[in-house]
Amino acid sequence: MAKGLCYKWRQTIGHFEDEPAPKGVQYDLWLGPAPQRPFNKNRFHYNWHWNWDYGNGDMGNQGVHEMDIARWGLGVTLPTKIWAVGGHVMFPDDQQTPNVLTAIYEFPNPNGGGDKKKILQFEVRHWISNSEDPLWMKESDTSGYMATSAGNTVGNLFFGSNGYMAKDVNQWRTFLGERRELGPKGEGLGNHYEVFINAIRDPNPETFNRSIEEGFYSCALVHLGNISYRLGRSLEFDPEAMSFPHDEEANRLLTRQYRPPFVVPEKV
């Protein structure tokens, strides 16, 4: 099992009344395929993340990075089952997307034997109850699991038969056996800016051992989890057909109503 963590101290976005778009903003172009509606600060810079017309909540904002790593660690692409629950709690504001969310994905595991599966779990919290692992705790904090970090908890946990691994942006460490004895560990941070620039200069995906399909699979998990959350029920998914069998309500949420002229053409 791999787990993605996105525990971030996010304040309320409050409420703003609709108003004219700021001077210099090509608002029609900014909206693109999204529905036409008046300009609002809470549907514009950054806070667009928390509106379904434009964003996917923190699972699709911060979380897609951890989702990508969790999927990479498991060696999986698309799931066969999805279940997500959560809600928008605590703040009576304009946010539409959940600020508390747990999404669980089940993947086939042909080499696992018996009924074993691979599981990916993703969790969003915005007011944090604990840090999941000492990796995210202050060095001076010795109170144990229920300690609350002063910062955000963003990263991954991987669980296997010999122990587990905790990973944040630039370090990882393993804990082995029932006693959680410290195993292999490491650290290091690549130069993402350099990689980005080099990818523009040399767009051959083989140069960087990545492909657009890998980005699609990680983004697809975000959308599939949000569809389960918005429908309020678990879903079965067919990775080959890339659809929900016999579930037209869920299939309709795989796309959107595009506002002309920003329309994606149907496949010929």
QUINOR-V507520 format. One record per residue. PSI is psi in degrees with one decimal (NA if undefined). OMEGA is omega in whole degrees, 0 to 359 (* if undefined). Layout:
# QUINOR-V507520
psi = <PSI:PSI>
omega = <OMEGA:OMEGA>
This chain:
# QUINOR-V507520
psi = <139.1:142.3:132.8:133.9:132.6:78.8:105.0:136.9:91.3:131.3:168.3:146.0:-4.1:-154.9:137.7:144.8:153.1:151.1:169.7:148.5:144.7:151.4:134.9:-9.6:120.0:83.3:-37.3:-40.7:-36.8:-42.5:-36.7:-128.8:-6.7:158.0:147.5:124.9:161.6:157.2:141.8:137.4:-31.9:-0.2:22.6:-135.7:125.2:-49.8:-6.0:-24.5:-28.2:17.8:131.6:-26.7:-25.3:-26.6:-176.3:21.3:-169.5:-20.0:-33.9:-5.7:-88.5:-39.1:-25.4:-27.7:-45.2:-32.7:-42.2:-44.1:-40.9:-42.4:-40.2:-47.0:-35.7:-21.8:42.0:168.5:-82.2:145.4:171.3:-19.5:144.0:139.8:125.3:135.0:155.2:-156.3:172.7:105.5:162.7:-46.4:124.5:76.6:-163.4:-1.6:135.8:-35.9:157.6:144.1:-1.3:121.5:134.8:122.3:134.0:133.4:137.7:134.1:147.5:149.8:75.0:-29.6:3.2:-26.2:143.4:-136.8:21.7:141.1:170.4:136.6:132.3:126.8:132.3:138.9:131.8:130.7:142.5:-14.7:116.7:135.6:-29.4:177.2:5.3:-37.4:150.3:-17.5:-33.5:6.5:156.6:147.3:-28.2:-6.8:114.2:17.5:-7.6:-158.5:-37.4:9.0:151.5:121.8:149.4:-18.4:-162.2:155.7:101.9:120.9:-149.9:152.4:137.5:129.0:127.4:-170.1:-19.1:-9.2:-153.4:163.0:136.3:138.7:131.9:-156.1:-42.2:12.7:157.5:152.4:153.9:153.1:126.5:140.0:-178.6:-29.2:-0.6:47.2:138.4:126.1:-150.8:147.8:168.0:174.1:166.6:146.4:119.7:161.9:92.0:-31.6:-42.7:-42.3:-41.4:-46.5:-42.4:-34.0:-32.4:-41.0:-32.6:90.5:5.9:114.8:-24.5:-23.6:-37.0:12.4:34.3:167.0:162.6:-24.8:-37.3:-41.0:-38.2:-46.9:-42.5:-41.1:-35.5:-38.2:-39.2:-49.6:-41.6:-41.1:-42.0:-33.9:-44.1:-43.3:-45.9:-30.1:-18.2:30.4:162.8:157.0:148.4:141.0:141.8:104.2:-27.5:-48.7:-14.1:52.9:169.2:114.9:127.9:35.2:81.0:-31.4:-44.6:-39.3:-32.8:-27.0:-1.2:-13.5:-165.3:169.4:114.9:132.9:118.8:145.2:13.3:65.5:130.7:121.3:148.9:153.9:139.5:NA>
omega = <174:182:174:183:174:179:185:179:181:179:177:176:175:181:175:175:174:182:176:178:179:179:179:179:175:192:178:178:179:179:181:184:182:181:176:175:184:177:175:181:181:173:185:189:178:183:171:179:189:178:184:180:187:189:185:182:184:175:179:180:174:193:184:178:179:175:180:181:179:180:177:181:180:183:184:179:182:184:174:178:179:177:182:177:178:179:174:189:168:186:174:185:185:184:178:184:182:171:168:185:170:179:180:182:177:181:174:178:186:183:184:181:178:181:182:177:169:185:172:179:179:185:174:169:179:168:206:179:175:186:174:183:179:179:184:181:174:180:181:184:182:186:174:191:186:176:178:180:178:181:179:174:184:181:186:169:177:183:180:184:182:183:179:179:174:184:168:187:189:176:177:175:183:177:191:172:182:181:180:179:183:179:180:178:179:178:180:182:179:178:185:179:180:179:180:180:180:179:176:181:180:187:179:184:180:179:184:176:177:177:179:178:180:176:179:184:181:177:180:179:178:182:181:177:179:177:177:179:186:178:178:180:176:185:170:185:178:183:180:179:184:179:177:183:173:181:184:178:178:181:179:181:175:177:181:171:183:179:179:4:184:187:174:184:175:177:180:*>
